Amino acid sequence: MKLFWYKIKNFFSKLPDRFKKTSIKAVYDSDLMNLVESLGIKDSIETGSYLCKFCATPITFENLQAIQKDGGELKFICSRLECFSKI
């Protein structure tokens, strides 16, 4: 019986190492315009100048799902499930 509890304790002690911690920052829809204006990218999004990181669909306010910072560069993800599920 001691061996069983030892294995259980050992298993649970390693759980935190198995999960990767991430930090997610979220913005309400009502604050999105303020965010893109502060980043200086409002006009580019309105004209569809940015492309989705995964499928190269032009990003607009209608399909903008996420913005990632990747090596100092902004990357955009569209609202297609196939793309959004990759982040």
N, C-alpha and C positions, 0 to 999 in steps of 0.2 A: 504494500500500500504506500510506503514511503517513496518508492521509485515513481509511482504514478503522480504523486503530488510534486515531486521534484521536476518531472517532465512538464507538468502544467505550469509551474512557477517559471521554469526556464523558457518555455514558449512565450508567456506573457511578458517576460522581462525583455525579450528581443523585439516585441511589436513596434515600439517607437522607431527603431532603426529601419523597419521595413517600409515605412511610409515617408514620402517626401513632403516636406513642409513647403507650402506656397502661400504667397500673399496675394490676395485679389482685391483690387480697388474697384469700386463700383460707382457709377454716376446715375442719378435719376434722369429720366427722359427730359424732365423740365430743366435740368442743369446742363444738358448736352451742348446746347448752343453756346453757353458761356465757356465751356471747356474748349470747344473747337476754336472759338474766337481768341481765347487766351493762348492757344497753341499756334495761332496764325494760319489755320488750315481751312477755315470756313469756305472761302471762295473755291478752293480746290475740290472740296467735297461736293459743293453745289454743282460743279461742272463735271464731276466724275473723273477727275484727274488721277486719283489714287486707285490702285487695283488691289483686289483681294490677294492676300499672301498665298492662298492655296489654289484658287481657281482662276485668278486674273480677271474676275468680273469687276467692272468699274464700281467703285464705292460711292454711294449717295446717302443722303440722310434716311432714305426709305429702307436701305438694306445694310446699314452700318450696324454690326453686332458687337465688335470689340476692336480696341486699339492696343497694340503691344509695343513695348520699347525693346528693340533688338539691336544691341551693340550701338546704342546712341541714335538709332534710326527708328522712326515710327513705322509699324507694319499694321495693316488693316485687315480685318476678317469680316466677310459678309455674313448674312443671316442664313445662308443655306446650311442645313443640318450637317451635310458632309464636311463643310469647312469648319463650322463652329465646334463640332465634336472633336476636332483635332487639337484644340487648345486646352 
